[in-house]
């Protein structure tokens, strides 16, 4: 083969040689840049680690920076606390008589709302505050009870708006302010003098306080889902939902033979009044297959015993 006559191979070899040289140049250049950046990173990382392990110098500049960072953290915490507090009913001042008036009004509103929505309520339903139907609460318990009343009424009305079938009961957990007044202790004989024990510090106020109450109700699957979603996403009071017990109203499925007879007995929407009034065909008749199928499984109602926690954020974040 005459190399002088094969110009294509000569050109391809020259291009390959030039490309290999250029690629090697760029590889060497990139390697040198990587080594330089790696050395810089290692030096800065070592300096940072050394600085982090050293104690903070007691200078006026460092003290100012530390105070500034503390203020930023405190402002962020206060902003978070205010945002959370906006999702709960405020603690309004109220007398025992005012609480009873609000309680009667709330019960009347719930009963009227349930009647319009055709939701069944038990006889004597009083939103779980039956003990205050005829007697007022303690003075210090009126304001906390009023806030709990608003929360219970909100949750009950959400269930009614979701069109549950019935509400069986509402059971409250008594508030700490509802406890009986401590009896006046009898004067005891003076004890012998002992060395004064150091005073114990008062317990810190909790940032988050939960007040639970239970609601038992029955409804269809769609209304139960809507009730759960509406309770969780309401923006008036922060609620934590904790389902205690969920079960079907019927614990046994419908027998297959009864289900088939029920589906065959129900007329189709297109059937004429004469066809609907006609006697039912015997089992195995030819026109039974043309009947509209009816869903038997999954139509049971659901019995729910639900615990709802009213969550409040009254106490401010500690700020020193």
C-alpha positions as CSV (number, residue, x, y, z in Angstrom):
1,X,0.0,0.0,0.0
2,X,1.3,3.4,-0.9
3,X,1.1,5.7,2.1
4,X,1.6,8.8,-0.1
5,X,-1.6,7.8,-1.9
6,X,-3.8,7.2,1.2
7,X,-4.2,10.7,2.5
8,X,-7.2,9.7,4.7
9,X,-5.1,7.4,7.0
10,X,-2.5,10.1,7.3
11,X,-5.0,12.8,8.3
12,X,-6.8,10.5,10.8
13,X,-3.5,9.6,12.4
14,X,-2.5,13.3,12.7
15,X,-5.9,14.2,14.3
16,X,-5.7,11.4,16.7
17,X,-2.2,12.3,17.8
18,X,-3.2,16.0,18.3
19,X,-6.4,15.0,20.2
20,X,-4.4,12.7,22.5
21,X,-1.9,15.4,23.3
22,X,-4.7,18.0,24.0
23,X,-6.5,15.5,26.3
24,X,-3.4,14.8,28.2
25,X,-2.8,18.5,28.6
26,X,-6.3,19.1,30.1
27,X,-5.9,16.1,32.4
28,X,-2.7,17.4,33.8
29,X,-4.1,20.9,34.2
30,X,-7.3,19.6,36.0
31,X,-5.2,17.4,38.3
32,X,-3.1,20.4,39.3
33,X,-6.2,22.5,39.9
34,X,-7.7,19.7,42.0
35,X,-4.6,19.4,44.1
36,X,-4.5,23.2,44.7
37,X,-8.2,23.3,45.8
38,X,-7.8,20.2,47.9
39,X,-4.8,21.8,49.8
40,X,-6.8,25.0,50.3
41,X,-9.8,23.1,51.7
42,X,-7.7,21.0,54.0
43,X,-6.0,24.1,55.4
44,X,-9.3,25.9,56.0
45,X,-10.9,22.8,57.5
46,X,-8.1,22.5,59.9
47,X,-8.2,26.2,60.9
48,X,-12.0,25.9,61.5
49,X,-11.7,22.8,63.6
50,X,-8.9,24.4,65.6
51,X,-11.0,27.6,66.1
52,X,-14.1,25.6,67.1
53,X,-12.2,23.7,69.8
54,X,-10.8,26.9,71.4
55,X,-12.7,28.6,74.2
56,X,-14.6,31.8,73.3
57,X,-12.4,34.8,74.0
58,X,-13.9,37.1,76.6
59,X,-14.0,40.2,74.6
60,X,-16.6,42.9,74.1
61,X,-17.0,42.1,70.5
62,X,-17.7,38.4,71.1
63,X,-20.2,39.3,73.9
64,X,-22.1,41.6,71.5
65,X,-22.2,38.9,68.9
66,X,-23.4,36.3,71.4
67,X,-26.2,38.6,72.7
68,X,-27.3,39.3,69.1
69,X,-27.6,35.6,68.4
70,X,-29.5,35.0,71.6
71,X,-32.0,37.8,70.6
72,X,-32.5,36.2,67.2
73,X,-33.3,32.8,68.8
74,X,-35.7,34.4,71.3
75,X,-37.5,36.4,68.6
76,X,-37.9,33.3,66.4
77,X,-39.3,31.4,69.4
78,X,-41.8,34.1,70.3
79,X,-42.9,34.4,66.7
80,X,-43.5,30.6,66.6
81,X,-45.4,30.8,69.9
82,X,-47.7,33.6,68.6
83,X,-48.4,31.7,65.4
84,X,-49.4,28.6,67.4
85,X,-51.4,30.6,69.9
86,X,-53.4,32.1,67.0
87,X,-54.8,28.6,66.2
88,X,-56.5,28.2,69.6
89,X,-59.4,29.9,71.4
90,X,-58.2,32.7,73.7
91,X,-58.8,32.4,77.4
92,X,-61.6,34.9,78.0
93,X,-62.6,36.2,81.4
94,X,-66.0,34.9,82.5
95,X,-68.0,34.5,85.7
96,X,-69.7,31.3,86.6
97,X,-73.1,32.7,85.6
98,X,-71.8,33.9,82.3
99,X,-70.4,30.5,81.6
100,X,-73.8,28.9,82.3
101,X,-75.5,31.3,79.9
102,X,-73.0,30.5,77.2
103,X,-73.4,26.8,77.9
104,X,-77.2,27.0,77.4
105,X,-76.8,29.0,74.2
106,X,-74.2,26.5,72.8
107,X,-76.5,23.5,73.6
108,X,-79.4,25.2,71.9
109,X,-77.4,26.0,68.8
110,X,-76.1,22.4,68.6
111,X,-79.6,20.9,69.0
112,X,-81.0,23.2,66.3
113,X,-78.1,22.4,63.9
114,X,-78.5,18.6,64.5
115,X,-82.3,18.8,63.9
116,X,-81.7,20.6,60.5
117,X,-79.0,18.1,59.5
118,X,-81.1,15.1,60.7
119,X,-78.3,14.0,63.0
120,X,-79.6,12.0,66.1
121,X,-78.5,13.2,69.5
122,X,-79.1,11.3,72.8
123,X,-81.8,12.5,75.2
124,X,-80.5,15.1,77.6
125,X,-77.5,15.9,75.4
126,X,-75.5,18.7,77.1
127,X,-72.1,18.7,75.3
128,X,-70.6,16.8,78.2
129,X,-71.2,19.6,80.7
130,X,-74.3,18.0,82.4
131,X,-73.0,18.8,85.9
132,X,-73.2,22.5,85.2
133,X,-76.8,22.4,83.8
134,X,-78.2,23.4,87.2
135,X,-75.2,24.6,89.2
136,X,-72.4,27.1,88.3
137,X,-68.8,26.1,88.3
138,X,-66.0,27.4,90.5
139,X,-65.0,31.0,89.8
140,X,-61.5,30.1,88.8
141,X,-62.8,27.3,86.5
142,X,-65.2,29.5,84.5
143,X,-62.8,30.9,82.0
144,X,-61.0,27.5,81.2
145,X,-64.4,25.8,81.0
146,X,-65.6,28.4,78.5
147,X,-62.6,27.7,76.3
148,X,-63.3,24.0,76.5
149,X,-66.9,24.5,75.7
150,X,-66.0,26.4,72.5
151,X,-63.8,23.5,71.5
152,X,-66.4,20.8,72.2
153,X,-69.0,22.8,70.4
154,X,-66.7,23.2,67.4
155,X,-65.9,19.5,67.2
156,X,-69.6,18.5,67.6
157,X,-70.7,20.9,64.9
158,X,-68.0,19.6,62.5
159,X,-69.4,16.1,63.0
160,X,-72.9,17.4,62.3
161,X,-71.8,19.3,59.2
162,X,-70.2,16.0,58.0
163,X,-73.6,14.4,58.2
164,X,-72.8,11.6,60.6
165,X,-75.8,9.5,61.5
166,X,-75.8,10.0,65.2
167,X,-73.7,11.3,68.1
168,X,-73.9,8.9,71.1
169,X,-72.0,10.7,73.8
170,X,-69.5,13.4,74.6
171,X,-67.3,12.7,77.6
172,X,-64.9,15.4,79.0
173,X,-61.9,14.9,81.2
174,X,-62.3,17.4,84.1
175,X,-60.0,20.4,84.0
176,X,-57.6,20.9,86.9
177,X,-59.5,24.1,87.9
178,X,-62.6,22.0,88.5
179,X,-61.2,20.1,91.5
180,X,-62.8,20.5,94.9
181,X,-61.4,23.2,97.1
182,X,-58.8,21.9,99.5
183,X,-60.2,21.5,103.1
184,X,-58.8,23.9,105.7
185,X,-56.3,21.8,107.7
186,X,-56.5,21.7,111.4
187,X,-53.8,23.5,113.3
188,X,-51.1,21.0,114.1
189,X,-48.7,21.2,117.1
190,X,-45.6,23.2,116.5
191,X,-42.8,20.8,115.4
192,X,-39.4,20.8,116.8
193,X,-37.1,23.2,115.2
194,X,-35.0,21.8,112.5
195,X,-32.5,23.1,110.1
196,X,-34.3,24.9,107.3
197,X,-34.4,22.9,104.1
198,X,-33.5,24.7,100.9
199,X,-36.6,25.8,99.0
200,X,-37.4,23.8,96.0
201,X,-37.7,25.7,92.7
202,X,-41.2,26.0,91.3
203,X,-41.9,23.7,88.4
204,X,-41.5,25.3,85.0
205,X,-44.8,26.1,83.2
206,X,-45.4,23.7,80.3
207,X,-45.3,25.3,76.8
208,X,-47.9,23.0,75.4
209,X,-51.0,21.8,77.4
210,X,-53.5,19.2,76.2
211,X,-57.1,18.8,77.4
212,X,-58.7,15.6,76.1
213,X,-62.4,14.7,75.5
214,X,-64.1,11.7,73.9
215,X,-66.8,11.7,71.3
216,X,-68.7,8.5,70.3
217,X,-70.6,8.7,67.0
218,X,-71.9,6.5,64.1
219,X,-71.8,7.4,60.5
220,X,-71.1,6.2,56.9
221,X,-67.6,5.9,55.6
222,X,-67.8,9.1,53.6
223,X,-69.1,11.2,56.5
224,X,-66.4,9.7,58.8
225,X,-63.6,10.7,56.4
226,X,-65.0,14.2,56.0
227,X,-65.3,14.6,59.8
228,X,-61.7,13.5,60.4
229,X,-60.4,15.8,57.7
230,X,-62.4,18.8,58.9
231,X,-61.4,18.3,62.5
232,X,-57.7,18.1,61.5
233,X,-57.7,21.2,59.2
234,X,-59.8,23.6,61.2
235,X,-58.0,26.9,61.9
236,X,-60.0,27.9,65.0
237,X,-58.6,25.4,67.6
238,X,-55.5,23.2,67.3
239,X,-56.8,19.6,67.8
240,X,-54.9,16.4,68.0
241,X,-57.0,13.4,66.8
242,X,-56.5,10.1,68.5
243,X,-59.0,7.4,67.4
244,X,-59.6,5.0,70.2
245,X,-61.9,2.4,68.6
246,X,-63.3,2.1,65.1
247,X,-65.5,-0.9,64.2
248,X,-68.2,-1.8,61.8
249,X,-71.8,-1.5,63.0
250,X,-72.3,-5.2,62.0
251,X,-69.5,-7.6,63.1
252,X,-70.7,-10.4,60.7
253,X,-71.0,-10.2,56.9
254,X,-74.4,-10.8,55.1
255,X,-74.8,-14.4,54.1
256,X,-74.3,-15.0,50.4
257,X,-77.8,-16.5,49.8
258,X,-79.5,-13.6,51.6
259,X,-77.4,-11.1,49.7
260,X,-78.4,-12.7,46.4
261,X,-82.1,-12.7,47.3
262,X,-81.9,-9.0,48.4
263,X,-80.2,-8.0,45.1
264,X,-82.8,-9.9,43.1
265,X,-85.7,-8.4,45.1
266,X,-84.7,-4.8,44.5
267,X,-86.3,-3.4,41.3
268,X,-84.2,-1.6,38.6
269,X,-84.5,2.2,38.2
270,X,-86.0,1.6,34.7
271,X,-88.8,-0.7,35.9
272,X,-92.3,0.5,35.5
273,X,-94.7,0.7,38.4
274,X,-96.5,-2.5,37.1
275,X,-93.2,-4.4,37.0
276,X,-92.3,-3.2,40.5
277,X,-95.7,-4.4,41.8
278,X,-95.4,-7.7,40.1
279,X,-94.7,-10.8,42.3
280,X,-91.0,-11.6,42.8
281,X,-89.8,-14.4,40.5
282,X,-88.7,-17.6,41.9
283,X,-85.0,-18.4,42.4
284,X,-83.4,-19.2,39.1
285,X,-85.9,-17.4,36.9
286,X,-84.6,-16.1,33.7
287,X,-85.3,-12.4,34.3
288,X,-83.5,-12.4,37.7
289,X,-80.2,-12.0,35.9
290,X,-81.4,-8.7,34.4
291,X,-82.0,-7.2,37.9
292,X,-79.6,-4.5,39.0
293,X,-76.9,-5.7,41.3
294,X,-76.8,-4.1,44.7
295,X,-73.6,-3.7,46.8
296,X,-74.1,-5.6,50.1
297,X,-70.5,-5.5,51.5
298,X,-69.2,-2.1,52.6
299,X,-72.6,-0.5,53.2
300,X,-72.4,-0.9,57.0
301,X,-72.1,2.2,59.2
302,X,-69.0,2.7,61.4
303,X,-69.0,3.1,65.1
304,X,-66.2,5.5,66.2
305,X,-65.0,6.3,69.7
306,X,-62.7,9.2,69.2
307,X,-60.4,11.1,71.5
308,X,-59.7,14.7,70.7
309,X,-57.0,16.7,72.5
310,X,-57.6,20.4,72.7
311,X,-54.0,21.8,72.5
312,X,-53.2,25.3,73.8
313,X,-50.0,27.3,73.8
314,X,-50.7,29.8,76.7
315,X,-47.3,29.9,78.4
316,X,-44.6,32.0,76.6
317,X,-41.2,30.6,75.7
318,X,-38.6,31.3,78.4
319,X,-36.5,34.3,77.6
320,X,-33.6,35.4,79.7
